[in-house]
């Protein structure tokens, strides 16, 4: 639970831990936590778990590969990723 409480830093600075998620998991051109980082974090978690991932910072990227990701995720019943469409935009 070491990642609980990680937050973006408002303004021009970025939380180095969030940038580390992107760097370690191989997401290119992610250099500010002002951008949504939910997918970056989940991609990093999947990387650490040696699971298939999207390598993209956009949350909707998880929907594009849902078949292969679902197959990968379901092989280990302890690991699940839920994707919810944001209808408030």
PDB file of N, CA, C and O in Angstrom:
ATOM      1  N   UNK A   1       0.819  -1.195   0.000  1.00  0.00           N
ATOM      2  CA  UNK A   1       0.000   0.000   0.000  1.00  0.00           C
ATOM      3  C   UNK A   1       0.864   1.260   0.000  1.00  0.00           C
ATOM      4  O   UNK A   1       0.404   2.329   0.402  1.00  0.00           O
ATOM      5  N   UNK A   2       2.082   1.142  -0.437  1.00  0.00           N
ATOM      6  CA  UNK A   2       2.993   2.273  -0.444  1.00  0.00           C
ATOM      7  C   UNK A   2       2.595   3.393  -1.376  1.00  0.00           C
ATOM      8  O   UNK A   2       3.133   4.495  -1.261  1.00  0.00           O
ATOM      9  N   UNK A   3       1.685   3.163  -2.285  1.00  0.00           N
ATOM     10  CA  UNK A   3       1.302   4.183  -3.256  1.00  0.00           C
ATOM     11  C   UNK A   3       0.089   4.993  -2.806  1.00  0.00           C
ATOM     12  O   UNK A   3      -0.268   5.974  -3.457  1.00  0.00           O
ATOM     13  N   UNK A   4      -0.544   4.603  -1.714  1.00  0.00           N
ATOM     14  CA  UNK A   4      -1.710   5.332  -1.219  1.00  0.00           C
ATOM     15  C   UNK A   4      -1.284   6.752  -0.846  1.00  0.00           C
ATOM     16  O   UNK A   4      -0.277   6.950  -0.165  1.00  0.00           O
ATOM     17  N   UNK A   5      -2.059   7.732  -1.299  1.00  0.00           N
ATOM     18  CA  UNK A   5      -1.779   9.121  -0.966  1.00  0.00           C
ATOM     19  C   UNK A   5      -0.952   9.866  -1.998  1.00  0.00           C
ATOM     20  O   UNK A   5      -0.722  11.066  -1.845  1.00  0.00           O
ATOM     21  N   UNK A   6      -0.496   9.183  -3.051  1.00  0.00           N
ATOM     22  CA  UNK A   6       0.248   9.876  -4.110  1.00  0.00           C
ATOM     23  C   UNK A   6      -0.722  10.826  -4.814  1.00  0.00           C
ATOM     24  O   UNK A   6      -1.818  10.426  -5.206  1.00  0.00           O
ATOM     25  N   UNK A   7      -0.313  12.074  -4.969  1.00  0.00           N
ATOM     26  CA  UNK A   7      -1.178  13.090  -5.579  1.00  0.00           C
ATOM     27  C   UNK A   7      -0.384  13.928  -6.565  1.00  0.00           C
ATOM     28  O   UNK A   7       0.837  14.050  -6.467  1.00  0.00           O
ATOM     29  N   UNK A   8      -1.105  14.501  -7.516  1.00  0.00           N
ATOM     30  CA  UNK A   8      -0.497  15.475  -8.423  1.00  0.00           C
ATOM     31  C   UNK A   8      -0.185  16.736  -7.636  1.00  0.00           C
ATOM     32  O   UNK A   8      -0.859  17.052  -6.655  1.00  0.00           O
ATOM     33  N   UNK A   9       0.832  17.444  -8.069  1.00  0.00           N
ATOM     34  CA  UNK A   9       1.196  18.717  -7.453  1.00  0.00           C
ATOM     35  C   UNK A   9       0.622  19.829  -8.331  1.00  0.00           C
ATOM     36  O   UNK A   9       0.988  19.931  -9.502  1.00  0.00           O
ATOM     37  N   UNK A  10      -0.271  20.664  -7.792  1.00  0.00           N
ATOM     38  CA  UNK A  10      -0.833  21.755  -8.594  1.00  0.00           C
ATOM     39  C   UNK A  10       0.257  22.725  -9.053  1.00  0.00           C
ATOM     40  O   UNK A  10       1.221  22.984  -8.334  1.00  0.00           O
ATOM     41  N   UNK A  11       0.086  23.243 -10.239  1.00  0.00           N
ATOM     42  CA  UNK A  11       1.038  24.221 -10.757  1.00  0.00           C
ATOM     43  C   UNK A  11       2.083  23.598 -11.657  1.00  0.00           C
ATOM     44  O   UNK A  11       1.908  22.477 -12.135  1.00  0.00           O
ATOM     45  N   UNK A  12       3.167  24.315 -11.891  1.00  0.00           N
ATOM     46  CA  UNK A  12       4.154  23.871 -12.880  1.00  0.00           C
ATOM     47  C   UNK A  12       5.019  22.686 -12.432  1.00  0.00           C
ATOM     48  O   UNK A  12       5.601  22.003 -13.274  1.00  0.00           O
ATOM     49  N   UNK A  13       5.114  22.435 -11.132  1.00  0.00           N
ATOM     50  CA  UNK A  13       5.896  21.291 -10.674  1.00  0.00           C
ATOM     51  C   UNK A  13       5.089  20.013 -10.824  1.00  0.00           C
ATOM     52  O   UNK A  13       3.860  20.049 -10.879  1.00  0.00           O
ATOM     53  N   UNK A  14       5.790  18.871 -10.890  1.00  0.00           N
ATOM     54  CA  UNK A  14       5.133  17.576 -10.978  1.00  0.00           C
ATOM     55  C   UNK A  14       5.635  16.667  -9.870  1.00  0.00           C
ATOM     56  O   UNK A  14       6.780  16.774  -9.431  1.00  0.00           O
ATOM     57  N   UNK A  15       4.779  15.785  -9.433  1.00  0.00           N
ATOM     58  CA  UNK A  15       5.168  14.814  -8.424  1.00  0.00           C
ATOM     59  C   UNK A  15       6.146  13.832  -9.071  1.00  0.00           C
ATOM     60  O   UNK A  15       5.777  13.150 -10.027  1.00  0.00           O
ATOM     61  N   UNK A  16       7.368  13.744  -8.580  1.00  0.00           N
ATOM     62  CA  UNK A  16       8.362  12.852  -9.192  1.00  0.00           C
ATOM     63  C   UNK A  16       7.922  11.389  -9.203  1.00  0.00           C
ATOM     64  O   UNK A  16       8.317  10.633 -10.091  1.00  0.00           O
ATOM     65  N   UNK A  17       7.112  10.984  -8.231  1.00  0.00           N
ATOM     66  CA  UNK A  17       6.664   9.592  -8.188  1.00  0.00           C
ATOM     67  C   UNK A  17       5.754   9.284  -9.377  1.00  0.00           C
ATOM     68  O   UNK A  17       5.848   8.207  -9.965  1.00  0.00           O
ATOM     69  N   UNK A  18       4.888  10.207  -9.729  1.00  0.00           N
ATOM     70  CA  UNK A  18       3.996  10.005 -10.877  1.00  0.00           C
ATOM     71  C   UNK A  18       4.812   9.936 -12.162  1.00  0.00           C
ATOM     72  O   UNK A  18       4.543   9.097 -13.023  1.00  0.00           O
ATOM     73  N   UNK A  19       5.794  10.800 -12.298  1.00  0.00           N
ATOM     74  CA  UNK A  19       6.658  10.753 -13.479  1.00  0.00           C
ATOM     75  C   UNK A  19       7.446   9.436 -13.516  1.00  0.00           C
ATOM     76  O   UNK A  19       7.728   8.903 -14.589  1.00  0.00           O
ATOM     77  N   UNK A  20       7.794   8.925 -12.344  1.00  0.00           N
ATOM     78  CA  UNK A  20       8.496   7.644 -12.264  1.00  0.00           C
ATOM     79  C   UNK A  20       7.615   6.500 -12.755  1.00  0.00           C
ATOM     80  O   UNK A  20       8.109   5.582 -13.409  1.00  0.00           O
ATOM     81  N   UNK A  21       6.306   6.540 -12.448  1.00  0.00           N
ATOM     82  CA  UNK A  21       5.397   5.515 -12.960  1.00  0.00           C
ATOM     83  C   UNK A  21       5.513   5.431 -14.479  1.00  0.00           C
ATOM     84  O   UNK A  21       5.665   4.347 -15.043  1.00  0.00           O
ATOM     85  N   UNK A  22       5.438   6.586 -15.131  1.00  0.00           N
ATOM     86  CA  UNK A  22       5.504   6.632 -16.595  1.00  0.00           C
ATOM     87  C   UNK A  22       6.853   6.157 -17.097  1.00  0.00           C
ATOM     88  O   UNK A  22       6.926   5.366 -18.037  1.00  0.00           O
ATOM     89  N   UNK A  23       7.908   6.628 -16.486  1.00  0.00           N
ATOM     90  CA  UNK A  23       9.250   6.272 -16.910  1.00  0.00           C
ATOM     91  C   UNK A  23       9.513   4.770 -16.774  1.00  0.00           C
ATOM     92  O   UNK A  23       9.997   4.135 -17.711  1.00  0.00           O
ATOM     93  N   UNK A  24       9.197   4.209 -15.621  1.00  0.00           N
ATOM     94  CA  UNK A  24       9.454   2.783 -15.386  1.00  0.00           C
ATOM     95  C   UNK A  24       8.641   1.884 -16.301  1.00  0.00           C
ATOM     96  O   UNK A  24       9.122   0.837 -16.733  1.00  0.00           O
ATOM     97  N   UNK A  25       7.411   2.286 -16.600  1.00  0.00           N
ATOM     98  CA  UNK A  25       6.566   1.433 -17.439  1.00  0.00           C
ATOM     99  C   UNK A  25       6.732   1.707 -18.930  1.00  0.00           C
ATOM    100  O   UNK A  25       6.097   1.046 -19.751  1.00  0.00           O
ATOM    101  N   UNK A  26       7.573   2.672 -19.290  1.00  0.00           N
ATOM    102  CA  UNK A  26       7.890   2.914 -20.695  1.00  0.00           C
ATOM    103  C   UNK A  26       6.929   3.811 -21.439  1.00  0.00           C
ATOM    104  O   UNK A  26       6.920   3.813 -22.670  1.00  0.00           O
ATOM    105  N   UNK A  27       6.122   4.574 -20.725  1.00  0.00           N
ATOM    106  CA  UNK A  27       5.217   5.511 -21.391  1.00  0.00           C
ATOM    107  C   UNK A  27       6.026   6.721 -21.829  1.00  0.00           C
ATOM    108  O   UNK A  27       6.661   7.384 -21.009  1.00  0.00           O
ATOM    109  N   UNK A  28       6.001   7.002 -23.118  1.00  0.00           N
ATOM    110  CA  UNK A  28       6.805   8.073 -23.708  1.00  0.00           C
ATOM    111  C   UNK A  28       6.101   9.428 -23.599  1.00  0.00           C
ATOM    112  O   UNK A  28       4.872   9.506 -23.613  1.00  0.00           O
ATOM    113  N   UNK A  29       6.891  10.476 -23.493  1.00  0.00           N
ATOM    114  CA  UNK A  29       6.418  11.863 -23.554  1.00  0.00           C
ATOM    115  C   UNK A  29       5.411  12.226 -22.464  1.00  0.00           C
ATOM    116  O   UNK A  29       4.568  13.098 -22.673  1.00  0.00           O
ATOM    117  N   UNK A  30       5.487  11.580 -21.325  1.00  0.00           N
ATOM    118  CA  UNK A  30       4.649  11.970 -20.192  1.00  0.00           C
ATOM    119  C   UNK A  30       5.547  12.745 -19.240  1.00  0.00           C
ATOM    120  O   UNK A  30       6.401  12.163 -18.572  1.00  0.00           O
ATOM    121  N   UNK A  31       5.354  14.065 -19.179  1.00  0.00           N
ATOM    122  CA  UNK A  31       6.279  14.881 -18.392  1.00  0.00           C
ATOM    123  C   UNK A  31       5.604  15.860 -17.443  1.00  0.00           C
ATOM    124  O   UNK A  31       6.242  16.796 -16.959  1.00  0.00           O
ATOM    125  N   UNK A  32       4.318  15.651 -17.172  1.00  0.00           N
ATOM    126  CA  UNK A  32       3.616  16.544 -16.254  1.00  0.00           C
ATOM    127  C   UNK A  32       2.440  15.818 -15.615  1.00  0.00           C
ATOM    128  O   UNK A  32       1.652  15.164 -16.298  1.00  0.00           O
ATOM    129  N   UNK A  33       2.334  15.943 -14.290  1.00  0.00           N
ATOM    130  CA  UNK A  33       1.185  15.316 -13.627  1.00  0.00           C
ATOM    131  C   UNK A  33      -0.078  16.165 -13.744  1.00  0.00           C
ATOM    132  O   UNK A  33      -1.107  15.846 -13.148  1.00  0.00           O
ATOM    133  N   UNK A  34       0.007  17.255 -14.523  1.00  0.00           N
ATOM    134  CA  UNK A  34      -1.192  18.025 -14.835  1.00  0.00           C
ATOM    135  C   UNK A  34      -2.095  17.245 -15.788  1.00  0.00           C
ATOM    136  O   UNK A  34      -3.300  17.490 -15.859  1.00  0.00           O
ATOM    137  N   UNK A  35      -1.506  16.315 -16.508  1.00  0.00           N
ATOM    138  CA  UNK A  35      -2.279  15.413 -17.366  1.00  0.00           C
ATOM    139  C   UNK A  35      -2.853  14.302 -16.491  1.00  0.00           C
ATOM    140  O   UNK A  35      -2.259  13.943 -15.474  1.00  0.00           O
ATOM    141  N   UNK A  36      -3.992  13.763 -16.877  1.00  0.00           N
ATOM    142  CA  UNK A  36      -4.569  12.660 -16.109  1.00  0.00           C
ATOM    143  C   UNK A  36      -3.545  11.529 -16.010  1.00  0.00           C
ATOM    144  O   UNK A  36      -2.905  11.179 -17.002  1.00  0.00           O
ATOM    145  N   UNK A  37      -3.396  10.969 -14.834  1.00  0.00           N
ATOM    146  CA  UNK A  37      -2.371   9.947 -14.648  1.00  0.00           C
ATOM    147  C   UNK A  37      -2.934   8.607 -14.167  1.00  0.00           C
ATOM    148  O   UNK A  37      -2.173   7.735 -13.748  1.00  0.00           O
ATOM    149  N   UNK A  38      -4.259   8.435 -14.221  1.00  0.00           N
ATOM    150  CA  UNK A  38      -4.847   7.170 -13.778  1.00  0.00           C
ATOM    151  C   UNK A  38      -4.343   6.006 -14.625  1.00  0.00           C
ATOM    152  O   UNK A  38      -3.988   4.962 -14.076  1.00  0.00           O
ATOM    153  N   UNK A  39      -4.302   6.156 -15.936  1.00  0.00           N
ATOM    154  CA  UNK A  39      -3.818   5.088 -16.804  1.00  0.00           C
ATOM    155  C   UNK A  39      -2.328   4.857 -16.627  1.00  0.00           C
ATOM    156  O   UNK A  39      -1.855   3.724 -16.705  1.00  0.00           O
ATOM    157  N   UNK A  40      -1.588   5.932 -16.387  1.00  0.00           N
ATOM    158  CA  UNK A  40      -0.149   5.816 -16.148  1.00  0.00           C
ATOM    159  C   UNK A  40       0.091   4.922 -14.932  1.00  0.00           C
ATOM    160  O   UNK A  40       0.954   4.044 -14.955  1.00  0.00           O
ATOM    161  N   UNK A  41      -0.679   5.153 -13.876  1.00  0.00           N
ATOM    162  CA  UNK A  41      -0.530   4.361 -12.662  1.00  0.00           C
ATOM    163  C   UNK A  41      -0.902   2.891 -12.905  1.00  0.00           C
ATOM    164  O   UNK A  41      -0.167   1.989 -12.502  1.00  0.00           O
ATOM    165  N   UNK A  42      -2.034   2.655 -13.558  1.00  0.00           N
ATOM    166  CA  UNK A  42      -2.466   1.280 -13.809  1.00  0.00           C
ATOM    167  C   UNK A  42      -1.482   0.582 -14.739  1.00  0.00           C
ATOM    168  O   UNK A  42      -1.213  -0.606 -14.564  1.00  0.00           O
ATOM    169  N   UNK A  43      -0.948   1.284 -15.709  1.00  0.00           N
ATOM    170  CA  UNK A  43       0.057   0.715 -16.595  1.00  0.00           C
ATOM    171  C   UNK A  43       1.301   0.302 -15.795  1.00  0.00           C
ATOM    172  O   UNK A  43       1.888  -0.751 -16.045  1.00  0.00           O
ATOM    173  N   UNK A  44       1.692   1.142 -14.832  1.00  0.00           N
ATOM    174  CA  UNK A  44       2.838   0.846 -13.978  1.00  0.00           C
ATOM    175  C   UNK A  44       2.563  -0.388 -13.108  1.00  0.00           C
ATOM    176  O   UNK A  44       3.429  -1.247 -12.943  1.00  0.00           O
ATOM    177  N   UNK A  45       1.341  -0.464 -12.551  1.00  0.00           N
ATOM    178  CA  UNK A  45       0.970  -1.628 -11.736  1.00  0.00           C
ATOM    179  C   UNK A  45       1.036  -2.901 -12.584  1.00  0.00           C
ATOM    180  O   UNK A  45       1.568  -3.919 -12.143  1.00  0.00           O
ATOM    181  N   UNK A  46       0.492  -2.838 -13.803  1.00  0.00           N
ATOM    182  CA  UNK A  46       0.538  -4.000 -14.699  1.00  0.00           C
ATOM    183  C   UNK A  46       1.977  -4.361 -15.053  1.00  0.00           C
ATOM    184  O   UNK A  46       2.322  -5.539 -15.139  1.00  0.00           O
ATOM    185  N   UNK A  47       2.804  -3.359 -15.256  1.00  0.00           N
ATOM    186  CA  UNK A  47       4.225  -3.590 -15.533  1.00  0.00           C
ATOM    187  C   UNK A  47       4.878  -4.331 -14.366  1.00  0.00           C
ATOM    188  O   UNK A  47       5.590  -5.314 -14.572  1.00  0.00           O
ATOM    189  N   UNK A  48       4.638  -3.863 -13.153  1.00  0.00           N
ATOM    190  CA  UNK A  48       5.209  -4.500 -11.968  1.00  0.00           C
ATOM    191  C   UNK A  48       4.710  -5.939 -11.806  1.00  0.00           C
ATOM    192  O   UNK A  48       5.441  -6.801 -11.319  1.00  0.00           O
ATOM    193  N   UNK A  49       3.467  -6.193 -12.215  1.00  0.00           N
ATOM    194  CA  UNK A  49       2.876  -7.525 -12.105  1.00  0.00           C
ATOM    195  C   UNK A  49       3.207  -8.406 -13.319  1.00  0.00           C
ATOM    196  O   UNK A  49       2.762  -9.550 -13.414  1.00  0.00           O
ATOM    197  N   UNK A  50       4.001  -7.841 -14.244  1.00  0.00           N
ATOM    198  CA  UNK A  50       4.383  -8.538 -15.479  1.00  0.00           C
ATOM    199  C   UNK A  50       3.162  -8.972 -16.288  1.00  0.00           C
ATOM    200  O   UNK A  50       3.096 -10.084 -16.813  1.00  0.00           O
ATOM    201  N   UNK A  51       2.193  -8.048 -16.367  1.00  0.00           N
ATOM    202  CA  UNK A  51       0.975  -8.280 -17.145  1.00  0.00           C
ATOM    203  C   UNK A  51       1.004  -7.421 -18.402  1.00  0.00           C
ATOM    204  O   UNK A  51       1.775  -6.466 -18.497  1.00  0.00           O
ATOM    205  N   UNK A  52       0.169  -7.766 -19.351  1.00  0.00           N
ATOM    206  CA  UNK A  52       0.039  -6.971 -20.567  1.00  0.00           C
ATOM    207  C   UNK A  52      -0.489  -5.587 -20.194  1.00  0.00           C
ATOM    208  O   UNK A  52      -1.298  -5.446 -19.277  1.00  0.00           O
ATOM    209  N   UNK A  53      -0.020  -4.570 -20.915  1.00  0.00           N
ATOM    210  CA  UNK A  53      -0.451  -3.208 -20.642  1.00  0.00           C
ATOM    211  C   UNK A  53      -0.556  -2.426 -21.943  1.00  0.00           C
ATOM    212  O   UNK A  53      -0.206  -2.934 -23.008  1.00  0.00           O
ATOM    213  N   UNK A  54      -1.037  -1.194 -21.856  1.00  0.00           N
ATOM    214  CA  UNK A  54      -1.259  -0.400 -23.068  1.00  0.00           C
ATOM    215  C   UNK A  54      -0.061   0.460 -23.442  1.00  0.00           C
ATOM    216  O   UNK A  54       0.099   0.801 -24.615  1.00  0.00           O
ATOM    217  N   UNK A  55       0.780   0.819 -22.492  1.00  0.00           N
ATOM    218  CA  UNK A  55       1.906   1.728 -22.718  1.00  0.00           C
ATOM    219  C   UNK A  55       1.455   3.106 -23.183  1.00  0.00           C
ATOM    220  O   UNK A  55       2.181   3.789 -23.905  1.00  0.00           O
ATOM    221  N   UNK A  56       0.253   3.518 -22.769  1.00  0.00           N
ATOM    222  CA  UNK A  56      -0.280   4.821 -23.167  1.00  0.00           C
ATOM    223  C   UNK A  56      -0.854   5.533 -21.944  1.00  0.00           C
ATOM    224  O   UNK A  56      -1.376   4.889 -21.034  1.00  0.00           O
ATOM    225  N   UNK A  57      -0.756   6.861 -21.925  1.00  0.00           N
ATOM    226  CA  UNK A  57      -1.266   7.597 -20.769  1.00  0.00           C
ATOM    227  C   UNK A  57      -2.780   7.809 -20.767  1.00  0.00           C
ATOM    228  O   UNK A  57      -3.328   8.242 -19.754  1.00  0.00           O
ATOM    229  N   UNK A  58      -3.462   7.520 -21.857  1.00  0.00           N
ATOM    230  CA  UNK A  58      -4.903   7.751 -21.939  1.00  0.00           C
ATOM    231  C   UNK A  58      -5.685   6.573 -21.353  1.00  0.00           C
ATOM    232  O   UNK A  58      -5.458   5.423 -21.729  1.00  0.00           O
ATOM    233  N   UNK A  59      -6.598   6.863 -20.438  1.00  0.00           N
ATOM    234  CA  UNK A  59      -7.400   5.808 -19.816  1.00  0.00           C
ATOM    235  C   UNK A  59      -8.180   5.002 -20.850  1.00  0.00           C
ATOM    236  O   UNK A  59      -8.343   3.790 -20.709  1.00  0.00           O
ATOM    237  N   UNK A  60      -8.659   5.682 -21.887  1.00  0.00           N
ATOM    238  CA  UNK A  60      -9.449   4.981 -22.910  1.00  0.00           C
ATOM    239  C   UNK A  60      -8.612   3.989 -23.712  1.00  0.00           C
ATOM    240  O   UNK A  60      -9.163   3.154 -24.429  1.00  0.00           O
ATOM    241  N   UNK A  61      -7.292   4.072 -23.599  1.00  0.00           N
ATOM    242  CA  UNK A  61      -6.446   3.102 -24.300  1.00  0.00           C
ATOM    243  C   UNK A  61      -6.680   1.689 -23.780  1.00  0.00           C
ATOM    244  O   UNK A  61      -6.435   0.717 -24.495  1.00  0.00           O
ATOM    245  N   UNK A  62      -7.154   1.567 -22.540  1.00  0.00           N
ATOM    246  CA  UNK A  62      -7.444   0.240 -21.990  1.00  0.00           C
ATOM    247  C   UNK A  62      -8.653  -0.374 -22.678  1.00  0.00           C
ATOM    248  O   UNK A  62      -8.766  -1.599 -22.721  1.00  0.00           O
ATOM    249  N   UNK A  63      -9.550   0.426 -23.211  1.00  0.00           N
ATOM    250  CA  UNK A  63     -10.724  -0.105 -23.919  1.00  0.00           C
ATOM    251  C   UNK A  63     -10.367  -0.657 -25.292  1.00  0.00           C
ATOM    252  O   UNK A  63     -11.009  -1.592 -25.770  1.00  0.00           O
ATOM    253  N   UNK A  64      -9.359  -0.093 -25.923  1.00  0.00           N
ATOM    254  CA  UNK A  64      -9.003  -0.499 -27.286  1.00  0.00           C
ATOM    255  C   UNK A  64      -8.499  -1.931 -27.359  1.00  0.00           C
ATOM    256  O   UNK A  64      -8.720  -2.619 -28.356  1.00  0.00           O
ATOM    257  N   UNK A  65      -7.830  -2.378 -26.319  1.00  0.00           N
ATOM    258  CA  UNK A  65      -7.271  -3.722 -26.318  1.00  0.00           C
ATOM    259  C   UNK A  65      -7.992  -4.623 -25.323  1.00  0.00           C
ATOM    260  O   UNK A  65      -7.392  -5.535 -24.755  1.00  0.00           O
ATOM    261  N   UNK A  66      -9.268  -4.367 -25.116  1.00  0.00           N
ATOM    262  CA  UNK A  66      -9.985  -5.059 -24.045  1.00  0.00           C
ATOM    263  C   UNK A  66      -9.973  -6.579 -24.208  1.00  0.00           C
ATOM    264  O   UNK A  66      -9.901  -7.295 -23.209  1.00  0.00           O
ATOM    265  N   UNK A  67     -10.040  -7.085 -25.424  1.00  0.00           N
ATOM    266  CA  UNK A  67     -10.046  -8.536 -25.618  1.00  0.00           C
ATOM    267  C   UNK A  67      -8.736  -9.150 -25.132  1.00  0.00           C
ATOM    268  O   UNK A  67      -8.754 -10.069 -24.313  1.00  0.00           O
ATOM    269  N   UNK A  68      -7.614  -8.661 -25.618  1.00  0.00           N
ATOM    270  CA  UNK A  68      -6.343  -9.260 -25.217  1.00  0.00           C
ATOM    271  C   UNK A  68      -6.042  -8.980 -23.752  1.00  0.00           C
ATOM    272  O   UNK A  68      -5.498  -9.837 -23.055  1.00  0.00           O
ATOM    273  N   UNK A  69      -6.392  -7.783 -23.280  1.00  0.00           N
ATOM    274  CA  UNK A  69      -6.140  -7.483 -21.879  1.00  0.00           C
ATOM    275  C   UNK A  69      -7.029  -8.317 -20.974  1.00  0.00           C
ATOM    276  O   UNK A  69      -6.580  -8.781 -19.926  1.00  0.00           O
ATOM    277  N   UNK A  70      -8.281  -8.515 -21.361  1.00  0.00           N
ATOM    278  CA  UNK A  70      -9.184  -9.336 -20.564  1.00  0.00           C
ATOM    279  C   UNK A  70      -8.662 -10.756 -20.483  1.00  0.00           C
ATOM    280  O   UNK A  70      -8.660 -11.356 -19.408  1.00  0.00           O
ATOM    281  N   UNK A  71      -8.222 -11.296 -21.600  1.00  0.00           N
ATOM    282  CA  UNK A  71      -7.669 -12.648 -21.595  1.00  0.00           C
ATOM    283  C   UNK A  71      -6.471 -12.731 -20.667  1.00  0.00           C
ATOM    284  O   UNK A  71      -6.325 -13.699 -19.920  1.00  0.00           O
ATOM    285  N   UNK A  72      -5.609 -11.717 -20.712  1.00  0.00           N
ATOM    286  CA  UNK A  72      -4.420 -11.695 -19.870  1.00  0.00           C
ATOM    287  C   UNK A  72      -4.789 -11.553 -18.399  1.00  0.00           C
ATOM    288  O   UNK A  72      -4.254 -12.258 -17.544  1.00  0.00           O
ATOM    289  N   UNK A  73      -5.699 -10.643 -18.115  1.00  0.00           N
ATOM    290  CA  UNK A  73      -6.068 -10.381 -16.732  1.00  0.00           C
ATOM    291  C   UNK A  73      -6.794 -11.574 -16.127  1.00  0.00           C
ATOM    292  O   UNK A  73      -6.568 -11.918 -14.967  1.00  0.00           O
ATOM    293  N   UNK A  74      -7.660 -12.203 -16.905  1.00  0.00           N
ATOM    294  CA  UNK A  74      -8.472 -13.287 -16.357  1.00  0.00           C
ATOM    295  C   UNK A  74      -7.681 -14.566 -16.095  1.00  0.00           C
ATOM    296  O   UNK A  74      -8.198 -15.484 -15.458  1.00  0.00           O
ATOM    297  N   UNK A  75      -6.454 -14.646 -16.566  1.00  0.00           N
ATOM    298  CA  UNK A  75      -5.659 -15.830 -16.252  1.00  0.00           C
ATOM    299  C   UNK A  75      -5.238 -15.823 -14.791  1.00  0.00           C
ATOM    300  O   UNK A  75      -4.877 -16.865 -14.246  1.00  0.00           O
ATOM    301  N   UNK A  76      -5.279 -14.667 -14.157  1.00  0.00           N
ATOM    302  CA  UNK A  76      -4.971 -14.565 -12.735  1.00  0.00           C
ATOM    303  C   UNK A  76      -6.176 -13.919 -12.071  1.00  0.00           C
ATOM    304  O   UNK A  76      -6.363 -12.707 -12.171  1.00  0.00           O
ATOM    305  N   UNK A  77      -6.980 -14.701 -11.405  1.00  0.00           N
ATOM    306  CA  UNK A  77      -8.257 -14.217 -10.860  1.00  0.00           C
ATOM    307  C   UNK A  77      -8.099 -13.188  -9.740  1.00  0.00           C
ATOM    308  O   UNK A  77      -9.088 -12.602  -9.302  1.00  0.00           O
ATOM    309  N   UNK A  78      -6.877 -12.964  -9.274  1.00  0.00           N
ATOM    310  CA  UNK A  78      -6.657 -11.960  -8.238  1.00  0.00           C
ATOM    311  C   UNK A  78      -6.429 -10.570  -8.809  1.00  0.00           C
ATOM    312  O   UNK A  78      -6.372  -9.604  -8.048  1.00  0.00           O
ATOM    313  N   UNK A  79      -6.297 -10.436 -10.121  1.00  0.00           N
ATOM    314  CA  UNK A  79      -5.994  -9.155 -10.756  1.00  0.00           C
ATOM    315  C   UNK A  79      -7.126  -8.738 -11.683  1.00  0.00           C
ATOM    316  O   UNK A  79      -7.445  -9.446 -12.638  1.00  0.00           O
ATOM    317  N   UNK A  80      -7.731  -7.593 -11.402  1.00  0.00           N
ATOM    318  CA  UNK A  80      -8.829  -7.093 -12.229  1.00  0.00           C
ATOM    319  C   UNK A  80      -8.658  -5.607 -12.468  1.00  0.00           C
ATOM    320  O   UNK A  80      -8.177  -4.876 -11.602  1.00  0.00           O
ATOM    321  N   UNK A  81      -9.053  -5.172 -13.645  1.00  0.00           N
ATOM    322  CA  UNK A  81      -9.071  -3.755 -13.965  1.00  0.00           C
ATOM    323  C   UNK A  81     -10.474  -3.414 -14.441  1.00  0.00           C
ATOM    324  O   UNK A  81     -11.003  -4.052 -15.351  1.00  0.00           O
ATOM    325  N   UNK A  82     -11.071  -2.408 -13.821  1.00  0.00           N
ATOM    326  CA  UNK A  82     -12.396  -1.968 -14.226  1.00  0.00           C
ATOM    327  C   UNK A  82     -12.261  -0.666 -14.994  1.00  0.00           C
ATOM    328  O   UNK A  82     -11.524   0.229 -14.580  1.00  0.00           O
ATOM    329  N   UNK A  83     -12.966  -0.558 -16.106  1.00  0.00           N
ATOM    330  CA  UNK A  83     -12.936   0.647 -16.936  1.00  0.00           C
ATOM    331  C   UNK A  83     -14.358   1.185 -16.986  1.00  0.00           C
ATOM    332  O   UNK A  83     -15.284   0.477 -17.380  1.00  0.00           O
ATOM    333  N   UNK A  84     -14.525   2.423 -16.591  1.00  0.00           N
ATOM    334  CA  UNK A  84     -15.847   3.042 -16.571  1.00  0.00           C
ATOM    335  C   UNK A  84     -15.848   4.222 -17.512  1.00  0.00           C
ATOM    336  O   UNK A  84     -14.982   5.092 -17.430  1.00  0.00           O
ATOM    337  N   UNK A  85     -16.808   4.254 -18.397  1.00  0.00           N
ATOM    338  CA  UNK A  85     -16.924   5.363 -19.324  1.00  0.00           C
ATOM    339  C   UNK A  85     -17.416   6.596 -18.573  1.00  0.00           C
ATOM    340  O   UNK A  85     -18.409   6.536 -17.848  1.00  0.00           O
ATOM    341  N   UNK A  86     -16.719   7.710 -18.751  1.00  0.00           N
ATOM    342  CA  UNK A  86     -17.116   8.965 -18.120  1.00  0.00           C
ATOM    343  C   UNK A  86     -18.164   9.625 -18.989  1.00  0.00           C
ATOM    344  O   UNK A  86     -17.864  10.079 -20.093  1.00  0.00           O
ATOM    345  N   UNK A  87     -19.389   9.682 -18.502  1.00  0.00           N
ATOM    346  CA  UNK A  87     -20.487  10.258 -19.284  1.00  0.00           C
ATOM    347  C   UNK A  87     -20.780  11.705 -18.902  1.00  0.00           C
ATOM    348  O   UNK A  87     -21.728  12.308 -19.404  1.00  0.00           O
ATOM    349  N   UNK A  88     -19.966  12.251 -18.017  1.00  0.00           N
ATOM    350  CA  UNK A  88     -20.219  13.618 -17.551  1.00  0.00           C
ATOM    351  C   UNK A  88     -19.507  14.670 -18.377  1.00  0.00           C
ATOM    352  O   UNK A  88     -19.636  15.860 -18.089  1.00  0.00           O
ATOM    353  N   UNK A  89     -18.761  14.272 -19.390  1.00  0.00           N
ATOM    354  CA  UNK A  89     -18.030  15.251 -20.200  1.00  0.00           C
ATOM    355  C   UNK A  89     -18.891  15.850 -21.266  1.00  0.00           C
ATOM    356  O   UNK A  89     -18.427  16.692 -22.035  1.00  0.00           O
TER     357      UNK A  89
END
